Each structure stands twice: as structure tokens, then as C-alpha cells.
Amino acid sequence: MRRPDDGPDTKETSSNTVESALETLRRHGDRITPSRRQLLHVLFGTPGHWTAEELATRVQRTTPEVHLSTIYRNLDELERLGIVSHTHPGHGPATYHVASVAHGHFVCGTCGDMLEVPDSLFSGLARSASARYGFEIDPQHFAVMGRCRRCAEPG
């Protein structure tokens, strides 16, 4: 899976640094624990999409006593506050990333590369789903499976 975030910026959130994320937590009455602080440093310091297990491994390099269950609880709270988002990239586990930029995802079913695409690409689909079915889609939450340009090329 490709890790660098190279999709265009389309929407800023209020938490695009570790300090602004900590301030968001404080405003909502959340404690700033060492594990939560370290998780934020990992998330903001390593752009991309990471599974909870990958994040736990990185956090445990400096804070070995942090359990995977703590990572999951912190990710749930950070997502509730709009600091992180998660995506289901096809057949693998959910991945998490900083939510400072709204985007959707294309995942190649052949090589596993993930491509970030602007939310605006899904605007027509969102309008159609709403008008025809009364259903609101969340393109940030799921990935559209297909084949990347490299894998789709013949020969």
C-alpha cells in the first residue's frame, strides 16, 4: 500500500498540528495522556494511512507499555472529535490518517496501492444517491476498488 499523502488539499479541519489536536482534546474535556500524546506525534509525524497495529508498533517504540486496545480507544476518541479519519481499503484492516484534508480513496485490487482523490470527485455520485435513494454517502469512509494505471496497462 502506498503511504505518502499526495492527494490535493480540499478541506481543512481545525486540527492540523499536534498542538491544535491537543487543544481540541482539552476543549472537549479529554485528558492528555502520554499514550494519546505519543499517538498524535506518530500520526502527525508519519503522513499516510496506517492500521491500528502499525500505529501501536510505532507508539511502542517510545512508550512500550501502551497496549493495542489503548490505541483503538484513542483512535475512536480522536475520530469522534474529527482529528483522525478511518477508511476501509478493500479486504484489509481499516487504516487511519489525520483528517486535516477531506479525500476519498481508490485502491488497486492487484498491487494494493492506495490513491487519494478529492471529495469533489464523488459529488455527482453523492447527489445521485441522495436524490434517487435518499442515501448520503461518505466517500472518506470506504475505498473504491479497481486497478491502478500501472496494473491496467497491457503486457
N, C-alpha and C positions, 0 to 999 in steps of 0.2 A: 504494500500500500504506500503510495506516495505521501510524504509527510509535509513538505513545505506548503504554506498557505499562499497560493499565487492567484487567487480569485480577486476580482475587483471589489473595492470598498463600496458598499451600498447603503449601510445604515449604521451609525454609531450608537453605542449604548453608553450609559453613564459610567461603566466600569471598564476602562481600557488600560489600567495600570494596576499593579498590586495595591498601591496605596488607595486608589479610588475604590477598589473592591473591598478593602478593609473598612473604608469609611461607610460603604453601603451596608456591610455587616453590622457595624456599630449603630447606624441609624435605625436598623431593624431590631436592635436589642440582642444581637447574636454575640457570643463570646469569641474572642480572638485567641484560639488555642494554638500551641506550637505546631500541631499536625495540620491545622487549617491554614496557618500562615505558610508552612512549607509547601503544602499542596498548591497554594496560589503562586508561590515563587516558581514551582515546576511548570504550572500551566502557562504562566506569562513568559517564562524563560525558554520554553521549548515549543515554538509555534507548530501547529499541526493538529492532527486528530489522534487521540491516544485512548486505548482501552483503560478501564479502571485498574487492571492488573499491571499494565505498563506504567501508569502513574504511581501505583503503590511501590513498584520496584524503584522508581526514581526518588520518591519521597524517603523510602527506607535506606537509601544511601547515606543520608544525613540524619535521619530520625528512625533508626531501626525498630523501635518499639511500636510504630504505627501499624495497625492491622488493616487488612483489606476491607473489613467491614466498616472501619472508620473512614476510609477513603470513600466508600459508597455513600455513607451518611453525609459526609461533607459535600460530595458532588451533588447529591439530591438537594441540599440546602442552597448551594451556590446556583444550581439551576432554578430553583424556586425564586431566587432573587434576581434572575436574569444575568448573572455573571458568567455562567457557562451554559452551553447547549450540548445535547447529545444527539447522535444520529445513528440509525441502524443501517450500516452499509452492506446490505445483502445478507449473506449467510454467516457472517462473523459476529462477534460480540459488538455491543454498542461502543461508539467512540465519543470522546468528549473533547471540546475545544472552547476557547474563550469566545464569548458571544458578542464581541465588540463589532462584528461585521455580520450582517444577515446574509446568508447564502444557502443555496441548495447544493446537492451533490450528485455527480454521475460516477458510477463505479463500474469498471471494466470487469466483466464476468470471466474473462480469460486470464488476464495478468494481475488483477486486483488493484490496479491504480485507481486513485480517487481524484476526481477533478472537481474543484469548487466552481459553481456557476452562480451568477447573481440571481437573487429572488425574482427580479423582473422577468426572467426567462419563463417563470411559471405563472405569470399574471394572467395570461389567456386561459390556461387550464383552471386556475382558481376561479376566474369569472364564470367559466362554463360549468364547473362543478357546483358552484353556488346557485346559478340560475336554473340549471336543469334538475339538480337533485337536492338543493338546499343544504349542501355539504361544504364545509370550509376545510380546505386542505392546509397542511403545514409542511411546506417543502423543505424546511430545515430539519425536520424530524426523520425523514426517510431518504433513501438514496434511490435514484433511478438506475437500474441495471441495464447494461448494454455492452458494447465493445468500443474500446478506445480506437483512435485513428490508426495507431501502430498495429494493433491486433486485427483490425478490419481490412488492412491492406492485403491484397492478394500476393501469394507466393513468397 
